[in-house]
Amino acid sequence: MKFDSTNDPSLTAFFDIPADSHFPIQNLPFGIFRPGLKRAPRAGVAIGEYVLDLSVLQDLKFFEGPRLINQDVFNRRYLNPFMDLGKEARIEARQYISDLLSGKNPLLKDDESLRKRALVPMHEVVLELPVEIGDYTDFYSSREHATNVGTMFRGKDNALQPNWLHIPVGYHGRSSSVVISGTNLNRPMGQTIAPDADSPTFGPSRLVDFELEMGFFVSDANKLGSRIPMKDAEDYIWGLSLVNDWSARDIQKWEYVPLGPFLAKNFGTSVSPWIITPEALAPFRTEGPKQTEPEVLDYLKPNRPDQTYDIHLEVAIQGEKMDAPHRVCASNFKYLYWSMAQQLVHHAVTGCNMRTGDLLASGTISGQTPDSYGSMLELSWRGENPLKFPNGEERKFLQDGDTVIMTGWAQGEGYRIGFGECEGKLLPVQKE
Ligand code: CA
């Protein structure tokens, strides 16, 4: 069963929402916002051009379902207390909010003063990082991306390392520098080594890049020492956001042996503000690439074939001298070799405890064609084929002042489940 009463394509809100909106009534993504700069952060749901203030509904004791009654989870700085209640509470909230916004439940539709308080115009709100992120892990789950990078650094014959088709490869990242979309980042300083040099130098990274990724937030999954069986894994995938895992390629190349990326990835990671739920994405489930050559080990075998989603993804760049963003890449979430469930199961298989608010990102999502590559490293093929922009400028990697804008959506019939934008500008190196 793909559709339930909350994602029925014929469902409409009691007010107008444009057909190309990222936030129709079938979406209902959760986030954290301030209704104005001086107001306290609280939980909200994006709906068309508005944000529904869940703290107002909570104060009026609207949430009467068994999982949410008497729960003080929406008047908070982060979604973590709500996420901690698990999947069933999320589904309960979604059903209730869907009924309110469709008018099936008339409490909001028929109360003008409540509508004014609870529906805040999107352009008036300040969006905040929605989750207090405990741990951040970044995977490397696109076969095309791993093959492209491996080809550049080790040659075609050794492109994929021997472990890659057996293990969802990843590394433990840094959560302190995960920032909300709209936060600008400085070009990092670091050690790099010129191709013919014997010793490194210290200075600004010259090869700053974006990485088009999808992240998911975990709700409390397993205790230390226990594992997550594949059949339960999706229960703990609370929701998805776009991720830009900014990378300094020259720092990365010098530092990554033997323990993998370190400073090349820790100067900033951007996430989009709205968390898209598995319920909104359910109609877009699809199969990922076949995993038969080789077969994966039993603990990683999917319990259902359609463990991924058909989500169109795009990246655009706007330099300071450009009039508009220019699209440089179009990819799809379904290209990923390893599913989110496999990433989560593998992460916890040693008994590593996964906690509410942990962020797991996919790794760069590249497809098979050159216009689907999810990083500048691949799009310009290490700088050999510079990208050309409509105003005549070229790019091998990002320049100071470049804004990177990622977006994505799942296209339904007459509506789209959008992710909004994950956007950030690269500023010059910060003066000491
Ligand atoms: Ca990455």
Residues whose N, C-alpha, C, O or C-beta is under 5 A from the ligand:
A	BS01	CA	D138 F139 E211 D245 G363 T364
